[in-house]
Amino acid sequence: MIGGVKVTKLFNLLKGKKGLEERVKQIQEGDVKERNSLIKEYIPFIQKNTSNQVGKFIDKEDDAYSIGLMAFNEALDKYNEGRGSFLAFASMVIKSRVVDYQRKQSRLSKEVYLSQFDKNEEDTVSDNLLAVDGFEATIETKLDMMKLISEMKVYEVSLEDLIKESPKHIDTRIKAVEIARYIYDNPAAKDTFLKDQQLPVKEIMDALHISKKTIQRSRKFIIAMVLILNSNLDTLKQYIIGIERRGQNET
């Protein structure tokens, strides 16, 4: 069976209708009328993507809607065929710009906690792990997240597991990262982790005076943090650095 996207493209071709990417190219060549027309047509798309990111319905009076609208317009200028479909590209730009807007509004650090992730969309998870500056950084974060997901499979930790079991409270996250840092910094513990593909629970308990229950409660999150530390996934390491700084500020 022919895929839905291919059917649409074929249908448009038979009707002599310009494809979306062709219209974007026309806009980039200076067709202001076509730009206004396309933006108007895709207002529902802009609202949906902005609302999904904010977590509630966004009407045209909301400031976040203006951010989404500007992001869509930005996507029109920056898109090229090498980036895949235009709508996928535009969706990612909107998400990136709205996250940046949320960060500025709340005056928080750039981290976006794992507990805030959408459980059903890997793309959403990777796009929002960090409130990054710029689309290029978002792409890098996405690629790093996909590498992490692949490495976690060896430890029988899925993306859904990580989302479900990530600590909800900052104190618990700080403690989990402290455990992960201990494992990474201590050769014997790290060797056990990498060879046996499990946490060296007894060693952690003895060294950090932490109960087994505390370790097990955040086990999958700790595994993910150790894998990040023991990698070149630089964008994800910023998440850990953010938590560690938070811990230092609270001591």
VENMOJO-V466728 format. One record per residue. N is the residue number from 1. PHI is phi in whole degrees, -180 to 180 (999 if undefined). PSI is psi as a letter, one per 20 degrees, with the letter a starting at -180 (* if undefined). NEAR is the number of other ideal C-beta (glycine too) atoms within 12 Angstrom. Layout:
# VENMOJO-V466728
n->N phi->PHI psi->PSI near->NEAR
n->N phi->PHI psi->PSI near->NEAR
This chain:
# VENMOJO-V466728
n->1 phi->999 psi->p near->5
n->2 phi->-74 psi->p near->10
n->3 phi->-64 psi->q near->9
n->4 phi->-59 psi->g near->10
n->5 phi->-64 psi->g near->18
n->6 phi->-65 psi->h near->14
n->7 phi->-62 psi->g near->13
n->8 phi->-62 psi->g near->18
n->9 phi->-63 psi->g near->20
n->10 phi->-65 psi->g near->15
n->11 phi->-62 psi->g near->15
n->12 phi->-64 psi->h near->18
n->13 phi->-66 psi->g near->14
n->14 phi->-65 psi->h near->10
n->15 phi->-82 psi->i near->11
n->16 phi->77 psi->j near->9
n->17 phi->-85 psi->p near->14
n->18 phi->-69 psi->p near->19
n->19 phi->-72 psi->r near->24
n->20 phi->-61 psi->g near->29
n->21 phi->-62 psi->h near->28
n->22 phi->-67 psi->h near->22
n->23 phi->-66 psi->h near->27
n->24 phi->-62 psi->g near->32
n->25 phi->-61 psi->g near->22
n->26 phi->-63 psi->h near->20
n->27 phi->-64 psi->g near->29
n->28 phi->-66 psi->i near->23
n->29 phi->-86 psi->j near->14
n->30 phi->112 psi->j near->12
n->31 phi->-82 psi->n near->18
n->32 phi->-68 psi->h near->15
n->33 phi->-61 psi->g near->13
n->34 phi->-68 psi->h near->22
n->35 phi->-61 psi->g near->25
n->36 phi->-61 psi->h near->17
n->37 phi->-66 psi->g near->17
n->38 phi->-69 psi->g near->33
n->39 phi->-60 psi->g near->27
n->40 phi->-62 psi->g near->17
n->41 phi->-64 psi->h near->16
n->42 phi->-103 psi->j near->31
n->43 phi->-58 psi->g near->22
n->44 phi->-60 psi->h near->18
n->45 phi->-64 psi->g near->26
n->46 phi->-64 psi->g near->40
n->47 phi->-62 psi->g near->28
n->48 phi->-63 psi->g near->22
n->49 phi->-68 psi->h near->38
n->50 phi->-67 psi->g near->40
n->51 phi->-63 psi->g near->24
n->52 phi->-61 psi->h near->27
n->53 phi->-72 psi->g near->38
n->54 phi->-76 psi->h near->28
n->55 phi->95 psi->j near->17
n->56 phi->-156 psi->r near->13
n->57 phi->-67 psi->p near->17
n->58 phi->-111 psi->p near->28
n->59 phi->-93 psi->r near->17
n->60 phi->-72 psi->i near->18
n->61 phi->-88 psi->i near->10
n->62 phi->-78 psi->q near->21
n->63 phi->-60 psi->h near->19
n->64 phi->-63 psi->h near->34
n->65 phi->-63 psi->g near->30
n->66 phi->-62 psi->h near->22
n->67 phi->-64 psi->g near->33
n->68 phi->-62 psi->h near->42
n->69 phi->-64 psi->g near->32
n->70 phi->-66 psi->h near->25
n->71 phi->-66 psi->g near->37
n->72 phi->-63 psi->g near->41
n->73 phi->-64 psi->h near->29
n->74 phi->-63 psi->g near->25
n->75 phi->-62 psi->h near->40
n->76 phi->-60 psi->h near->37
n->77 phi->-78 psi->h near->22
n->78 phi->-97 psi->i near->24
n->79 phi->-68 psi->q near->31
n->80 phi->-142 psi->r near->16
n->81 phi->-62 psi->h near->15
n->82 phi->-68 psi->i near->11
n->83 phi->-91 psi->j near->22
n->84 phi->91 psi->b near->18
n->85 phi->-72 psi->q near->22
n->86 phi->-64 psi->g near->32
n->87 phi->-66 psi->h near->29
n->88 phi->-64 psi->g near->23
n->89 phi->-64 psi->g near->31
n->90 phi->-61 psi->h near->38
n->91 phi->-60 psi->g near->34
n->92 phi->-69 psi->h near->39
n->93 phi->-65 psi->g near->39
n->94 phi->-60 psi->g near->44
n->95 phi->-60 psi->g near->45
n->96 phi->-63 psi->g near->43
n->97 phi->-71 psi->h near->39
n->98 phi->-69 psi->h near->41
n->99 phi->-61 psi->g near->42
n->100 phi->-62 psi->g near->33
n->101 phi->-62 psi->g near->28
n->102 phi->-62 psi->h near->26
n->103 phi->-62 psi->g near->23
n->104 phi->-67 psi->h near->18
n->105 phi->-67 psi->g near->16
n->106 phi->-88 psi->i near->14
n->107 phi->57 psi->k near->9
n->108 phi->-95 psi->r near->19
n->109 phi->-71 psi->r near->21
n->110 phi->-78 psi->i near->28
n->111 phi->-76 psi->q near->32
n->112 phi->-121 psi->o near->37
n->113 phi->-67 psi->q near->32
n->114 phi->-59 psi->h near->41
n->115 phi->-68 psi->i near->25
n->116 phi->-91 psi->j near->25
n->117 phi->-70 psi->q near->29
n->118 phi->-77 psi->p near->23
n->119 phi->-72 psi->i near->19
n->120 phi->-105 psi->i near->12
n->121 phi->-133 psi->o near->22
n->122 phi->-63 psi->h near->23
n->123 phi->-62 psi->g near->28
n->124 phi->-64 psi->g near->31
n->125 phi->-59 psi->g near->34
n->126 phi->-69 psi->h near->35
n->127 phi->-68 psi->h near->41
n->128 phi->-112 psi->j near->39
n->129 phi->-58 psi->g near->47
n->130 phi->-128 psi->q near->40
n->131 phi->-81 psi->n near->35
n->132 phi->-86 psi->q near->34
n->133 phi->-97 psi->o near->20
n->134 phi->96 psi->q near->21
n->135 phi->-65 psi->h near->29
n->136 phi->-60 psi->g near->17
n->137 phi->-67 psi->h near->25
n->138 phi->-62 psi->g near->36
n->139 phi->-62 psi->g near->26
n->140 phi->-62 psi->g near->26
n->141 phi->-63 psi->g near->39
n->142 phi->-61 psi->g near->32
n->143 phi->-64 psi->g near->23
n->144 phi->-63 psi->g near->31
n->145 phi->-64 psi->h near->38
n->146 phi->-66 psi->h near->24
n->147 phi->-65 psi->g near->23
n->148 phi->-62 psi->g near->39
n->149 phi->-58 psi->g near->30
n->150 phi->-64 psi->g near->19
n->151 phi->-69 psi->h near->29
n->152 phi->-66 psi->h near->32
n->153 phi->-60 psi->h near->19
n->154 phi->-62 psi->h near->19
n->155 phi->-96 psi->j near->28
n->156 phi->58 psi->k near->14
n->157 phi->-117 psi->p near->31
n->158 phi->-97 psi->r near->23
n->159 phi->-61 psi->g near->31
n->160 phi->-64 psi->h near->20
n->161 phi->-59 psi->g near->23
n->162 phi->-62 psi->g near->38
n->163 phi->-65 psi->g near->32
n->164 phi->-67 psi->h near->18
n->165 phi->-105 psi->j near->28
n->166 phi->-66 psi->p near->36
n->167 phi->-56 psi->p near->31
n->168 phi->-85 psi->h near->18
n->169 phi->-105 psi->q near->17
n->170 phi->-62 psi->h near->25
n->171 phi->-61 psi->h near->18
n->172 phi->-70 psi->h near->27
n->173 phi->-64 psi->g near->33
n->174 phi->-60 psi->g near->28
n->175 phi->-65 psi->g near->31
n->176 phi->-64 psi->g near->43
n->177 phi->-68 psi->h near->38
n->178 phi->-60 psi->g near->34
n->179 phi->-64 psi->g near->45
n->180 phi->-61 psi->g near->40
n->181 phi->-64 psi->h near->29
n->182 phi->-60 psi->g near->31
n->183 phi->-60 psi->g near->38
n->184 phi->-66 psi->h near->29
n->185 phi->-83 psi->i near->18
n->186 phi->-111 psi->o near->22
n->187 phi->-52 psi->g near->16
n->188 phi->-64 psi->g near->20
n->189 phi->-65 psi->g near->32
n->190 phi->-65 psi->h near->24
n->191 phi->-63 psi->g near->16
n->192 phi->-61 psi->g near->20
n->193 phi->-59 psi->g near->33
n->194 phi->-75 psi->h near->24
n->195 phi->-79 psi->g near->13
n->196 phi->-90 psi->i near->18
n->197 phi->57 psi->l near->19
n->198 phi->-155 psi->r near->25
n->199 phi->-76 psi->p near->39
n->200 phi->-79 psi->m near->33
n->201 phi->-57 psi->g near->27
n->202 phi->-63 psi->g near->17
n->203 phi->-63 psi->g near->26
n->204 phi->-64 psi->g near->35
n->205 phi->-59 psi->g near->20
n->206 phi->-71 psi->g near->17
n->207 phi->-77 psi->h near->20
n->208 phi->-108 psi->i near->27
n->209 phi->56 psi->l near->15
n->210 phi->-116 psi->q near->25
n->211 phi->-72 psi->q near->17
n->212 phi->-61 psi->h near->20
n->213 phi->-62 psi->g near->12
n->214 phi->-62 psi->g near->24
n->215 phi->-67 psi->g near->33
n->216 phi->-64 psi->h near->21
n->217 phi->-63 psi->h near->23
n->218 phi->-115 psi->k near->40
n->219 phi->-53 psi->g near->32
n->220 phi->-71 psi->h near->31
n->221 phi->-66 psi->g near->40
n->222 phi->-61 psi->g near->44
n->223 phi->-56 psi->g near->40
n->224 phi->-62 psi->g near->45
n->225 phi->-66 psi->h near->43
n->226 phi->-65 psi->g near->43
n->227 phi->-61 psi->h near->37
n->228 phi->-66 psi->g near->37
n->229 phi->-62 psi->h near->35
n->230 phi->-92 psi->l near->27
n->231 phi->-146 psi->a near->23
n->232 phi->-107 psi->k near->16
n->233 phi->-83 psi->m near->32
n->234 phi->-62 psi->h near->20
n->235 phi->-67 psi->h near->36
n->236 phi->-76 psi->h near->40
n->237 phi->-63 psi->h near->29
n->238 phi->-64 psi->h near->26
n->239 phi->-63 psi->g near->39
n->240 phi->-65 psi->g near->39
n->241 phi->-58 psi->g near->23
n->242 phi->-61 psi->g near->29
n->243 phi->-67 psi->g near->39
n->244 phi->-64 psi->h near->27
n->245 phi->-64 psi->h near->19
n->246 phi->-62 psi->g near->25
n->247 phi->-65 psi->h near->22
n->248 phi->-65 psi->h near->13
n->249 phi->-70 psi->h near->12
n->250 phi->-91 psi->i near->14
n->251 phi->-94 psi->* near->10
